[in-house]
Amino acid sequence: MKTFAMCAATIAATLTVGTARADILATSVNASSQAFDAGAIFPVVLDGSMNKNTIKFTTSKAGPVIITLYAECAVDGEPIDWMDVDILVDPAGAGGYSAILPTSDDNAMCTGSEAAPNGVDDHWVGAVVAGVVDLPQGTHKIKVRTYLYGEGFGQLDDILLTVQD
């Protein structure tokens, strides 16, 4: 009976699937509202305490990294106006920023809305833009940019950027 119990315990331990775990490599927070005019590319201030547009992080090995940007987002405009938000990464040794998929094209983080009864045109939403990129081992840099399609202006507030491997 002891042999059976020991074999069962060994098999159970062998078959136990380890818990998946993602390490957080970097975070930044900016609780200040930022406004962006239509028709131009604007950098987003990611670290409000240091007024930084660029965040650095280091990977200990090559592989995929998940970059997530949460923000409250509003567009002061019509329903056809929208704010594009791109996450840009400068991989270690590569010497240039490029937008990561799926943020690399005209993705809408938020859109305008019909005028509210009180006359305010913007409509705030909590939104997430995220992407995955394979990176070599080393120190990398992240920037985020916005572009407002349409007229008026857009805003981001309460920004949280996280990098996980």
C-alpha positions in Angstrom: 0.0 0.0 0.0 2.9 2.4 0.8 4.4 1.7 -2.6 1.1 2.5 -4.3 0.8 5.8 -2.4 4.4 6.8 -3.2 3.9 6.0 -6.9 0.6 8.0 -6.9 2.3 10.9 -5.3 5.3 10.8 -7.7 2.9 10.6 -10.7 0.8 13.5 -9.4 3.9 15.6 -8.8 5.2 14.8 -12.3 1.9 15.6 -14.0 1.3 18.8 -12.1 1.5 21.7 -14.6 3.5 24.7 -13.4 1.8 28.0 -13.1 2.4 30.3 -15.9 4.1 33.5 -14.7 5.0 36.7 -16.4 7.6 39.0 -15.0 7.0 42.7 -15.0 10.1 44.4 -16.6 8.9 48.0 -16.4 6.0 50.2 -15.5 5.2 53.9 -15.8 2.3 56.0 -14.6 1.1 59.4 -15.6 -2.1 60.7 -13.9 -2.1 64.0 -15.7 -4.3 64.7 -18.7 -2.7 65.3 -22.0 -4.4 67.0 -25.0 -3.6 66.4 -28.6 -4.7 68.4 -31.6 -6.0 66.8 -34.8 -3.7 66.3 -37.8 -0.3 65.9 -36.1 1.7 63.2 -34.4 2.3 63.8 -30.7 4.5 61.9 -28.2 2.8 60.8 -25.0 4.3 61.6 -21.6 4.5 58.2 -20.0 6.1 58.9 -16.7 4.4 61.9 -15.1 6.7 62.2 -12.1 9.8 62.6 -14.4 8.0 64.0 -17.4 9.5 61.3 -19.6 8.4 60.2 -23.1 10.8 57.2 -23.2 10.8 54.2 -20.9 13.7 51.8 -20.7 13.6 48.1 -19.8 16.1 45.2 -19.9 15.4 41.6 -21.0 17.7 38.8 -19.6 17.0 36.6 -22.6 15.7 36.9 -26.1 12.0 36.3 -26.6 8.5 37.8 -26.7 7.6 40.8 -24.6 4.0 42.1 -24.0 3.6 45.8 -23.8 0.3 47.1 -22.6 -0.9 50.7 -22.4 -4.1 51.6 -20.4 -5.5 55.1 -20.5 -8.7 57.0 -20.2 -9.3 58.4 -23.7 -11.6 61.0 -25.1 -12.1 62.7 -28.5 -13.8 66.0 -28.7 -15.5 65.6 -32.0 -17.9 63.7 -34.2 -18.3 59.9 -34.1 -16.1 59.7 -37.3 -13.2 61.3 -35.4 -10.8 58.9 -33.7 -7.5 58.7 -31.9 -4.8 56.3 -33.1 -2.2 55.2 -30.4 1.0 53.4 -31.5 3.5 51.7 -29.2 7.0 52.1 -30.5 10.0 50.0 -29.5 13.7 50.6 -30.1 15.3 47.1 -29.6 18.7 46.8 -28.1 21.3 47.3 -30.8 18.8 48.0 -33.6 19.1 51.8 -33.6 15.6 52.8 -34.5 12.0 52.8 -33.3 9.2 50.9 -34.9 5.6 50.4 -34.0 4.7 46.9 -32.7 1.7 44.9 -34.0 -1.2 45.4 -33.8 -0.6 49.1 -32.8 1.4 49.8 -36.0 -1.6 50.9 -38.1 -4.7 52.9 -37.8 -6.0 51.4 -34.6 -8.6 53.5 -32.7 -8.2 53.8 -29.0 -11.3 55.9 -28.7 -13.7 57.9 -30.9 -15.8 61.0 -30.8 -19.5 60.9 -29.9 -22.6 62.8 -30.4 -22.9 65.9 -28.2 -24.2 65.1 -24.8 -27.2 67.0 -23.4 -24.9 69.4 -21.5 -23.1 70.4 -24.7 -19.9 68.5 -23.9 -18.7 66.6 -27.0 -16.1 64.4 -25.5 -16.9 61.0 -24.2 -14.3 59.4 -21.8 -13.6 55.6 -22.0 -11.1 53.4 -20.3 -9.2 51.7 -23.1 -6.2 49.3 -23.7 -3.8 49.1 -26.5 -1.3 46.2 -26.4 1.1 44.3 -28.6 3.7 41.5 -28.5 7.2 41.9 -29.9 10.2 39.5 -30.0 13.3 41.2 -28.6 16.9 40.3 -28.3 18.5 40.2 -24.9 19.5 43.7 -23.7 18.2 47.2 -22.9 15.3 48.5 -25.0 13.3 51.7 -25.2 9.6 52.4 -25.6 7.7 55.5 -26.8 4.0 56.0 -27.5 2.6 58.4 -30.1 -0.9 59.6 -30.9 -2.5 60.9 -34.0 -6.0 62.3 -34.1 -8.0 61.6 -37.3 -10.7 64.2 -37.9 -11.0 67.6 -36.2 -10.9 69.0 -32.7 -8.7 67.4 -30.1 -8.2 64.2 -28.1 -7.1 63.5 -24.6 -5.4 60.8 -22.6 -5.4 60.6 -18.8 -4.5 58.2 -16.1 -1.9 56.4 -18.2 -0.4 53.1 -17.2 2.3 51.3 -19.3 3.5 47.8 -18.4 6.1 45.6 -20.0 6.0 41.8 -19.3 7.9 38.9 -20.6 
